[in-house]
Each structure stands twice: as C-alpha cells, then as structure tokens.
Amino acid sequence: MSETEEILRIAAKGDGVTASGRFAWGAAPGDLLHADGTLERGPHHIDPACRHFSQCGGCQLQQLDEESLTDFVEKRVSNASSSQELGAELVAPPHLSPPGTRRRASLRAESSGGRIVIGFREAKSHRLVELAECPVMLPELFAILGPLRKLLIQLGQSGGQSKGRNKKPGGKNAMPRMAADIELAMTEQGVDLGIKGLTVEGLQANELMLDFARDHGLARMTLDQGWGPETLWEPVPVTVSLGGVSVGFPSGSFLQATLDGEQALVAAAREWLEGAATVADLFSGLGTFAFALAKPETKVLAVEAARDAHLACKAAAGRAGLPIHALHRDLFRNPLQVEELDRFDAVLLDPPRAGAREQVERLADSRVPRIVYISCNPSSWSRDAALLVEAGWRLVELRPVGQFRWSTHVELASLFVKTGS
C-alpha cells in the first residue's frame, strides 16, 4: 500500500494529485493523503462556503483557499497553452468573480416523497440536492426558489404536471409526478424565470402563475409545454445592458455568467482592439462585445446564427445609432471566407465550448492583423490556437477568467498578432 503523500496540485476535474499519480477528491494542495485514503488538511484547505458542498454537483473546489483557487484557474489556462508550446509565461494573473454574483442558473425541479425538490444534481448522479443555500448565485435569484417550490406544489394540486406523467394515487390533492427545468436570469427589469416540461391546464392554474409573477415582481415568466417558450408575464420588454446599451433579451438567450466576468472579458477586448477601424465579431450572440467595441471610429460586423439573438442585436444597434451591422449566418456551416476576413483590421471570436475549427481554418489563411479569441473551454481553445500559431500568428497574452467560482469551468481571453504586422 502507498505511503503518505502530499497533494501537489488540483487536476482539471477537481481531484487532488500526488507525485505518484494518486487522486483524492476534495483535497487541496498541501494536504496529506494517507495510505488508507484519508486526507489530513494542509494550509490551503478551508471549510466550504456551502453546507451542500460534496453532495451538490454545482461546485467542486470550495475546499480551496483563495490562493490555491486562483492558482487552479491560472494553471488550467497555462497548461492548455503549454500543451501546444504556446508559452505559459504569457498568462496574466487570473480574474475571479466574487461569491454571490452568478446572474443565470439552470436548475431542476422534481417531486420526491410527496415534496417538490428544486436544486442541482448530485455529483455523478441523477439525484437532486434541495438547495437550502447557494453562495454562488445572486441573492435575488436564490430568493425566488422557496416561493417557486410552493407554486409548483399548488400547480400540482390544481392540475399542473409534467408532460406525459400521471398522478400518483392518494386523492385529488395528492402530489403528481412532476419534473421540470428551471431557468433563471437577472435582467435590467429583474428576475427572468423560465419553466420547461410542465403542463398547466385550467383557469385556476394559469391565475396561480400570473399571481406569482406579479407578487414577486418578476421581469418575465415563460412556460414551455413542449412547443417552445410561451410568455405568460412580461409587463415591459425584458432587456440586458451590453456596453451601456439596453438590448432585448429573448427567453433562454446566452448571457455571461456574471457581470463581473463579462466586464473582465470586455476590458481585455477593448484594450487589445484599440485603434481598429473595422472589427468582425464572430459568434456575437446578443452583442456582448459588439456594443462594447462599436464607436464612431470603429465599425463592427456582428455575426450570429441564433435568429432571436441576431434580431435583438440588430434592433438595439439601430435604436442606439451605433455602427454595428448585424449579420445572420451560421459560422459552422458557412464560415467567413478569407476574402471577407481580409477586409477587417481585427477579428473577435467567442465560440461555443466545441471551439471554432471551421472558422479558425479560414482565419489561418487570412491576413487579419489581430485576433482576439474568447473561450469557455481551454482544451478546444488550445487546438484552435495551435492552428493559428502554425499559420503565422503569435500569441501575445492570455487572461484567465474564473466566472464560475468554485467550479472547474474556466474561461479565457487571448490576443494573437500576425507575424510581421
């Protein structure tokens, strides 16, 4: 049996690792892993901020102090760059969003033992953890969960149930089998609540939902019964502020996890693209970067495949009088070609987790002087970055951003400059 060993680092999935390659979940650097598998706390191991930690699958790293958490975020990015020999020394100090700032969350609601449970899945399990607290979410988002639980109970007793599910036996007030997805987002008007998978029938059930939305000051409530989200409550159009511009927020649209993290990513893009007269913002979404970059001397092409997001960006740019041209185009099926890219002084891309191989291959053949690549996946970024470096771009700087505090999910902003530019 192995002897006692020190935990030297935290691996990508959150396990502590020793020099011999032994793994221990819930460990921190400096902990001692004994032969029987037990851990002895070291100087970087702290008490978790949440009572649900180790059970709830939402967080993996609450045992780390601020120093080792920051180091984990930095290492996730520097390891991705060094794996492609891109230069780990180019990694800037990480930016970590503080607790209680997560402005969007996806949860699950299910009936269990005659009760309604709302929460996240247990780690490596389909079981739900009922949240009594959550130090990650904005307090305004968490505060809605208790009242929402009561609403779902009332809906169940008045005829609401999961699509295709039947009531359990036990009388007219018995709790039906219920399962629904819950989407929460903070907007300029307040909390945006979306419920998916719940069938609501009858006047009483609909009145319950409208009363709930009004009484709790929701910005919007949508219900998806299998045919897409239907708006039940939206007193005024729901918007989010991007670059100081109020942009329509279609239900379920992508929004950076924290305002703090968004500001860190935007600040990097603004700094690196200063002086560019024309910028192509690829995978632009609602315009997180387009609105931040556009000004009288900088024209932005915002390219997005999701029609709702594209139209929201286009409408907001028109109202604000900004030089943003919104283009509806699927960059996976139809990436911008070399001759199109060569018209721009700079390109910014912020693709989904899978990366943007098709578009990066065209960029690799272009003469674009500067490329800012925002990524939510260091692994796919590393693959795409290697293509750019091989084609003649130089990685100038990497900035890790830990929006998902206490999670292994890490984001980054990177700047590439064409050799000779």
N, C-alpha and C positions, 0 to 999 in steps of 0.2 A: 504494500500500500504506500502511496506517495507520502512524503513528509510534509510538514507545514511549509506553505509557500506564501509569498506576498503577492497581492493583486497589483499588477503593474499598470494596467490600462483598462479602458472600457471599450469593448468591441462594438461594431456597428449596430448590433441588435440589442445592446444594453447589458450584456453579460460582462462580468469582470474576468480578466485573463491573467494567468501567471506565466512565468518564464517558460515553464514546461508545456504550456498549452492547456492547462486545466481551466474550466469555465465555472463561474459561480454567478447565478442571478442575484441581483440585489446588492452586489458588492460595490465598493468604492476603492479607488487607488489608495494603497497603504493598508488595506485590510489584510488580515492573515487568514488563509484558507487551510484549515486543519485536515488531517488525513481522513477523518470521518465525515468531511463535507461541511462541517460547521464553520461559521465565519466569526472572527474576532475583529471588532471595529478598530479602524485606524483613524488618523487625524482628519481625514476628509469625509468620514461617514457621519451623516447627521440624521436626526429624526425627520421622517417625511412630513410634508406640509398638510397632507390629507389622510383622514382615517381609512379611506378606501384603498390606499396605495398597497400594492402587491396583489390585490384582488381585482380591482378595476384595470382594464387593459388600456385606458387612455394615457397613462403615464408610465414610463419605465425607469426614470432617473431621479426620483425625489430623494434618494439616499445620498446624492452628491451635494457637497457644499458648492458655493458659487465659483470658487477657483477651479475645481475639478469639472463642474458642468461647463464652464467656459472653455476649458481645455478640450473637453469632448467635442464641442461644436467646432472648434478650430481644427482638431485632428481629423474629423470627418471630411472636411474640405481639403486640408493639406494632403491627406492620404490619397484622395481622389486625384489631385494634381500630380503627386509624385509617382503614382502608378503609371502615368503616361510621360514621365520625365518632363513635366511642365514647370517645375520649380516651386517647391514648397515654401521657399523663402519669400515668395511674392504674396503670401497670405497676410492680410491685415488683421488686427485684433478683432475678435468676433463682437457682434452686437446681439444682445439677448433681450427679448421683450420681458417686461416685469410680470409678476403674477397678476391675475385678475384683469387681463386685458384682451382675452380671446373674444372676438366680436362675432364669430359664427361657430355653430356647433351642430353636429348631426348625431342624434340620439335615437334610441329605440324605446317604444312603449309596448308592453305585453301584459296580459292578465296572468297572474300567478297565485295559486292558492286562494282564489276569491278576491285578490287585490290587483291593483294596477301598479306595475313597476316601470319607472322611467329612468333610463341610465345608459351607460356604456357596457359593451360586452366584457366579460371576464377575459383575462389574458388566455389565449389559446383555448377558448371555449365559446359556446353559443349562449351561455347563461348570462343574464343581465345582472348588473350591480345597481341596486337602487341608490341613487345619489342623495345623501344627507348633506353633503357639502361638495364644492368644487372650487378650489383656489385658482384654477386656470381661467375659467370663464368670467366675463364681465358680470358683476353682481346683478345687473338688470336682466341678463339672460337667465341666470340661475333662479332668480326670484319668481319667474313665471312657472317653474316646474311643479311646485306644490299645488297652486291653483289649477294647472293643466291636468294634474292627476285626478283632482276632484271632478273636473269637467268630463274626463273620459269615463269615470265611473257613472256619472249622470247620463252620459250619452248611451252607455251600455244598457242602463236600466230603461232608457226611453226608446231603444230601437237601433242604436248605432252599434255596428260590429264590423269586424274585418271582413273584407270581401271573400265570399266562399266559405265562411266559418258559421257554425251553428251554436246556439246557446247550449250551455250545459244544463242538465236537469236541475230542478230546485225551485220552480215557481217563477212568476212573472218578473220578480226583482232579482233573480239570480244573475250573477256576472257572466256575460257571454265571453266566449273565447275571443280575445282581441289582440291584434298585433298591428302596429303602425310605426312608420318612420317619422321622426320629428326633425324639422329643420328650423334653426333659429339664426337670425342675423340682426345686428344692430344697424339701423339706418338713421338718416337725419331726422325722421319723424318718430323714431322709437323702435320697438321690437317688431320684427317681421317673423311671423310664425307660419310654417307650412306643415300640414299633416298629410301623409300619404298612406293609403292602404285601408282607410277607414270608410265604411259605407254609412252615410247618415240619411235616414228617411223620416219624413213626417215633419209637421209644423213645429211640434214641441222641441225636437232635436235641433232644428235649424235656429229656433229662437234662443236655445241654450248657448249655441255657438256665437250668435250675434251679441247676446248679453255679455258673454265672457270677453269678447274682443273690446266692447265698449267700456266695460267696468275696469279692465286692466290697461286701458289706453294703448292698445296695440296699434302699430302703424298699418299693419295689414294682417289678414288671416286668409290662407288659401287651403283648399281641400282637394286632394287628388284621389278620386274614387276609381281610378283605373283609366281615365281618359285625359290625363294631364291636369295640371293645377287650375282650379276654378277659384276666382276671388270672391270670398264671402263678405269681406270687410276691408275697405280702403277709403277712409274719409277724404284724404287728399293723395295725389300721386306720390308714391314712395321713391325717394332718391338717396344717393350716397354722394359725398363730396369727394371729387377727384381733382387734384390740382387747383382747389378753390372753386370748382365748377360743380353745381348740382346736376347729377346725371341720373336719369331714370334707372331704377333697379328692378329688372324683370325677376319674377319669382325664381329662386334657385340659382341665380347667376353667381359667377365666381367673384369672390372678394378676398383680398389678402387677409390672413387670419387675424392680424392685429393692426391697428392704425399705426402703432409704434414701428412695427416691422415694415409696413408699407413705406413709411417715411424714410427709413434707413435705405431701402432699395431705391426709392426715387431720388434721394440725395446723391447716391452713387451715380445714377444715370445722368442727372443734371450736371454733376461735376465733370464727368468723363466726356459728355457730348457738348459741352460749352463751345460755342462758335460754329457748330454745324448748321448750315443753312437749310439743308433738307435731310430729314430722318425718316426711315421706314420702320414703323413699329409693328412687328410681326407677332401674331397670336395676341392681338391687342386687347381682347376682351372688351370691357366697358370703356377702356381708355385710361387705365391707371397711370401709364407712362405718357401717353399721347397728350393728355391735358396738362401734365407737369412740364412737358418739353415745349409745347407749342407757344409761340410768342411772335410778335410782328416780324422779327428777323429769322424765325425758324418755322418752316413748313413741315408738317408731319403727315405721312400716309399711314393710316391705322387699318391694318388688315386682320379680319376676324371671320371665322367660319360660322359661329353661332349667330343666327339671324337676329334674335331678340337683342343680344348684346351689341351687335353691329348697328341696329337701328337706334338703340338708346344713345350710343356714342355719336352717331351722325346727327341726331336731333339736338343733343346738348351742345355740340360744337357749333351748330347753326345758330342756336339761341345766344351763345356766348360770343359769336363773331370771331372765332379762332380759326387760324389757317390749318385746319385738320380736314383731310379728305378721307372719309371712311369707305373702305372697300370690302365688300362681302366676297370672301374667297377661302376655299379650303386649302390650306398650305400643305397638307399631307398629300392630297390628290393632285394639286396644282400649285406647286411652289413658285415663288417669283423666280423668273429666269435671269440668267446672267446679264442680258442686255437691259432688263428692268432694274436690277440691283445697281448696275454701274451708274445710274442717274443720281444716286444718293451719296451725300457726304458721310453718312453713318447709318448703321442698321442696329436696332434693338430687337432682341427676340426673347420671349418669355413663354416657352412651350410647356405642354403638359409633362407629366413625370417621365413619359417614354422618350423625351427628347425630341429632336427635330432633324433627324438624319437626312431626309429628303431635301429639306431647305438648306441645311448646312453644306451638303454636297454642291449645291448651286453657289452658295456663298464662297466656297473654297475656290471656285473658278472665276470669281468676280474680282473687281478692282476696288471694292469698298475700302476706304482708308481705316475706318474704325468700326468695330463690332462690340456692342455690349450684350452679353448673354446672361440673362437672369434664369436661375434654375432652382427647382424644388427637389432635385434628385442628383446628388454628386456623382453617382455612377453613370447615368446617361449623359450628364454634362462632360464627364471625363472622356467618354467615347467621342462625342461631337467635337470637343476641344482638340483632341488628337488630330482629327481631320483638318482643322484649321491650321494648327501648328505645322503639320506636314505640308500644307499648301502655301506656307509662307507668312502666316500671321505670328506675331509674338505676343504671348501673354504678359500683360503689364502689371495687373493687380487682381487679387481675389479678395472679396469681402464676405466672410461667413455671417449669416443672419439666423439666429435661433428664435423664430417666431413661436414655435411650438414648445414652450418651456417644459422642461422635464420629460420631453419626448426625444426619441432617436431621429425624428424627422428634422432635417437641416436644409436650409436654403442658402443660396449664394448669389452674389453679383460679380461679374468678371468683365474685364476690358481686354480686347485684342486689338492690336495695331498692325496694319500691313507693313511688312518689312520694306524699308525704303521710303515710307510715307513721311 
